[in-house]
Each structure stands twice: as C-alpha cells, then as structure tokens.
Amino acid sequence: MGWIGKIVGGALGLAIGGPLGLVAGVAFGNLFDRSANIGKTQKAPTYTQTQHSQMVYFVATFSMLAKMATVDGRFVPEERRVIEEYMNNKLKLDASSKEAAWRVFNAALSGKGTFEEYAQQFYESFAHEAAHLEIMLDVLVGIAAADGKIDSSEERLVNKAASIFRINASLLNAIKKRYTNHLDDAYSLLGLTPQATESEIKKAYRRLSIDYHPDSIASKGLPEEFTLFASEKFRSIQEAYEAIKKERGFT
C-alpha cells in the first residue's frame, strides 16, 4: 500500500476529521512528534481525493474491527490470530502496512469513539459507492464468523453496520450465509434465492459485475489491498453465475 509511506503524523487525523480522524491522530501523531523533535520544519501535506478515500477506508476498517473484536469486553489471542490471518491472507499487507493497521486498531481500542460513530462516518464518505459499503460489510461479517459462527454481540454490530450503510436484510442475510458453511451457495453470492427468475439472475449478475469489476473498483479510491479483496469477489461472482447458468441451462 504505497500511500502508507506518505503519512505525516497527526496531519493525517486533521485530513480525515471526525471520530476516525481522532483515531488516526492518536495512531500516527507520534510520527509527527518525532520529526518535530529533530528540528525539521513540518509542512502540512495535501492529499488527493483518492488518497483521502484510501485513508478513510483503511482507518475505518481497523477501527470498526477493534470495536467488534472487543464487543464482549476483552480481546483474546484467538481474535488477534483471526485478524492477523485476515491481514496476511486476504489483504496481503506488507510489514509497514500491518504496523499501520495495528496502530489504528490499538488507537481505536483506547479511544472513546464508538462502532456506530465510525460506521456512520464511513457511510457518509462512501454513501454513493454501494460496492464499497458492501465490501466493508463483507469484511465485518467475515471477521465475525471466522470461528464458524456469529455470536449475538457480533451480530448486533453487523446488523447495526448494515442499517447505517442502508444495506437491506436480504443482502445482509446472503453475506452472512456465505460465511456460515454455505460458501458454495451460488444464489446467495448473487444475493438471490433458488426461486429467482432467469431475468432476475441476469440482472443481478450484470449489476455485480459492474460494481466489482477490478477496473471499476480501482478507479474509485479503494486502498490496493481492498481492491484485491474485491477482485476475489469478482471472480467468485463469475463462477457463481456460470454454475447457475449450467444448472438452469440458459446462456
């Protein structure tokens, strides 16, 4: 994630603003302090819209994961292992990006912001990017269900995120189903049921193919690792559609 190297301490928090900006300020402020201590004059950096979107996405992700991981009041080694695996296997973070992710995670743990506040600011930043919102919900459900089930406290936060993101119940249930031992359910992946008509199947496939096409995702400001995550989902959508076509016998 090349933009991580461009972070300049507390200025990142100022650039993001709001509850997520407070997290970023705590997470990266000491980088700014260290530079100041060696006598260098600091100039507030400017960020492109793409960089700003990337920063919000990154900080929001690990802030919300911090609140979800500790929703029962504790953070156990198993939960840390799950998040480490997500960083390594799903996002394929390099060492500096993992360090940045844990900085955000720990800052969110110690901060006063709430899961709902982080989710609301994320929604306000990406309200017109439905695919971005669904990817974030997919990430949250995936982490919650990493042990094969979603407990009641985790489900409350997942449902809250879906409500804030304006994601309907049928799509939320389809995402949950994919992570609770139904990952091979092609209809669920397309947000449909086996009762869907051929027209509904084709319409859902066209919409998702556009929303999750790698070129479309890359052009809308997601950090590189989340673009990779979306690309995997794009491939899954293709495979699901092909499986349904074969089952139904249409072209």
C-alpha positions in Angstrom: 0.0 0.0 0.0 2.2 2.8 -1.3 0.3 5.7 0.2 1.0 4.4 3.8 4.6 5.7 3.3 3.2 9.2 2.6 1.5 9.5 6.1 2.8 12.5 8.0 1.8 12.1 11.6 -1.1 14.0 13.2 -1.8 15.7 9.9 -3.5 12.6 8.8 -6.1 12.9 11.5 -6.7 16.5 10.5 -7.2 15.5 6.9 -9.8 12.8 7.8 -11.6 14.7 10.5 -14.4 13.4 12.7 -14.2 10.3 15.0 -11.9 8.5 12.5 -9.6 11.5 12.4 -9.2 11.3 16.2 -8.2 7.6 15.8 -5.7 8.5 13.1 -4.3 11.3 15.1 -3.6 9.0 18.0 -2.3 6.2 15.8 0.2 8.3 13.8 0.7 11.5 15.8 3.9 10.3 17.4 5.4 10.1 13.9 4.8 13.8 13.6 6.3 14.4 17.1 9.5 12.5 16.3 10.0 14.6 13.1 9.4 17.8 15.0 11.9 16.8 17.7 14.8 16.6 15.3 14.2 20.2 14.3 12.6 19.8 10.9 10.0 22.3 9.9 6.8 20.5 9.1 4.6 21.5 6.3 1.0 20.2 6.3 0.7 17.7 3.5 -2.0 17.9 0.9 -3.9 14.7 -0.2 -5.6 13.9 -3.4 -9.2 12.7 -3.3 -8.1 9.2 -3.9 -5.6 9.3 -1.1 -8.2 10.7 1.2 -10.6 7.9 0.3 -7.9 5.3 0.9 -7.1 6.7 4.3 -10.8 6.8 5.4 -11.3 3.2 4.2 -8.2 2.0 6.0 -8.7 3.8 9.3 -12.5 2.9 9.3 -11.8 -0.8 8.7 -9.4 -1.3 11.6 -11.3 1.0 13.9 -14.5 -1.0 13.4 -12.7 -4.3 13.7 -11.2 -3.1 17.0 -14.7 -2.5 18.4 -16.0 -5.7 17.1 -13.1 -7.8 18.5 -13.8 -6.3 21.9 -17.6 -6.1 21.9 -17.6 -8.7 24.7 -15.2 -6.6 26.8 -12.0 -8.4 26.0 -9.6 -9.2 23.2 -8.3 -12.8 23.3 -5.4 -14.3 21.4 -7.7 -16.2 19.1 -9.3 -13.0 17.9 -5.8 -11.5 17.3 -4.9 -14.6 15.2 -8.0 -14.2 13.1 -7.2 -10.5 12.4 -3.6 -11.4 11.6 -4.8 -14.0 9.1 -7.1 -11.5 7.5 -4.2 -9.0 7.1 -1.9 -11.7 5.7 -4.2 -13.8 3.6 -7.0 -11.5 2.5 -5.4 -8.1 2.3 -1.8 -9.3 1.9 -0.5 -6.3 3.9 3.3 -5.7 3.8 5.1 -5.1 7.1 4.7 -1.3 7.2 1.0 -1.6 6.3 0.5 -4.2 9.1 2.2 -1.9 11.5 -0.1 1.0 10.4 -3.2 -1.3 10.8 -2.3 -2.3 14.3 -1.6 1.3 15.2 -5.2 2.2 14.1 -6.6 -0.9 15.8 -4.9 -0.1 19.2 -5.8 3.6 18.9 -9.5 2.7 18.4 -9.3 0.3 21.4 -8.1 3.1 23.7 -10.2 5.8 22.2 -13.7 7.0 23.1 -15.2 6.6 19.7 -18.0 4.0 19.1 -18.5 1.4 16.4 -21.6 3.3 15.3 -19.7 6.6 15.0 -17.0 5.0 12.9 -19.6 3.3 10.7 -21.6 6.5 10.2 -18.5 8.5 9.1 -17.6 5.7 6.8 -21.1 5.7 5.3 -21.0 9.5 4.8 -17.7 9.1 2.9 -19.0 6.3 0.6 -22.7 6.7 0.5 -22.8 6.8 -3.3 -20.5 3.8 -3.7 -22.7 0.8 -2.9 -19.9 -1.7 -3.7 -17.6 -0.1 -1.2 -20.2 -0.3 1.5 -20.9 -4.0 0.7 -17.2 -4.8 0.8 -16.9 -3.3 4.2 -19.9 -5.2 5.5 -18.4 -8.4 3.9 -15.2 -7.8 5.8 -17.0 -7.3 9.1 -19.1 -10.4 8.7 -16.1 -12.4 7.6 -14.2 -11.5 10.8 -17.2 -12.0 13.0 -17.8 -15.5 11.5 -14.1 -16.6 11.5 -14.8 -19.2 14.1 -17.7 -20.7 12.1 -20.4 -18.7 13.8 -21.5 -15.2 14.6 -22.3 -14.7 18.3 -25.1 -12.4 19.4 -22.9 -9.4 20.3 -21.1 -9.6 17.0 -24.4 -9.9 15.1 -25.7 -6.8 16.8 -22.8 -4.8 15.4 -23.0 -6.4 12.0 -26.7 -5.6 11.9 -26.0 -2.0 13.1 -23.5 -1.6 10.3 -25.9 -2.9 7.7 -28.6 -0.4 8.9 -26.2 2.5 8.8 -24.9 1.5 5.4 -28.6 1.2 4.1 -28.0 -2.4 3.1 -31.2 -4.4 3.0 -31.9 -7.5 5.1 -31.9 -9.9 2.1 -28.4 -8.9 1.1 -27.2 -8.9 4.7 -28.5 -12.4 5.1 -26.9 -13.5 1.9 -23.5 -12.2 3.1 -23.9 -14.0 6.5 -24.9 -17.2 4.7 -21.7 -17.2 2.7 -19.6 -17.2 5.9 -21.6 -19.9 7.9 -20.7 -23.0 5.9 -22.6 -22.0 2.8 -19.8 -20.6 0.8 -20.7 -22.7 -2.2 -24.2 -21.2 -2.5 -24.1 -19.5 -5.9 -27.5 -18.0 -5.5 -26.6 -16.5 -2.1 -23.4 -15.0 -3.6 -25.6 -13.1 -6.2 -28.0 -12.0 -3.4 -30.7 -14.3 -4.8 -32.7 -17.4 -3.9 -33.1 -20.5 -6.0 -36.6 -19.2 -6.8 -35.1 -16.3 -8.8 -36.2 -16.0 -12.4 -33.7 -16.1 -15.3 -34.2 -12.4 -15.8 -33.5 -11.6 -12.1 -30.4 -13.7 -12.2 -29.0 -11.9 -15.3 -29.9 -8.5 -13.9 -28.1 -9.3 -10.5 -25.1 -10.6 -12.4 -24.8 -7.6 -14.6 -25.1 -5.2 -11.6 -22.5 -7.1 -9.5 -20.1 -7.5 -12.5 -20.1 -3.7 -13.0 -19.8 -2.9 -9.2 -17.0 -5.3 -8.6 -15.1 -5.2 -11.8 -11.4 -4.6 -10.9 -11.2 -1.5 -13.2 -14.3 0.0 -11.6 -13.1 -0.7 -8.1 -9.6 0.6 -8.7 -11.0 3.9 -10.2 -13.0 4.7 -7.0 -10.2 5.1 -4.5 -10.0 1.9 -2.5 -6.7 1.0 -1.0 -4.8 -1.6 -3.1 -5.4 -4.4 -0.6 -9.2 -3.9 -0.6 -9.1 -3.8 -4.4 -7.5 -7.3 -4.3 -10.3 -8.4 -1.9 -12.9 -7.1 -4.4 -11.2 -8.8 -7.3 -11.5 -12.1 -5.5 -15.2 -11.5 -5.0 -15.5 -10.5 -8.7 -14.1 -13.9 -9.7 -16.5 -15.6 -7.2 -19.4 -13.8 -8.9 -18.3 -15.1 -12.3 -18.1 -18.6 -11.0 -21.4 -18.4 -9.3 -23.1 -17.1 -12.4 -21.6 -19.9 -14.5 -22.7 -22.5 -12.1 -26.3 -21.2 -12.1 -26.3 -21.0 -15.9 -25.2 -24.6 -16.1 -27.9 -25.6 -13.6 -30.6 -23.7 -15.4 -29.5 -24.4 -18.9 -29.5 -20.8 -20.2 -26.8 -18.8 -21.9 
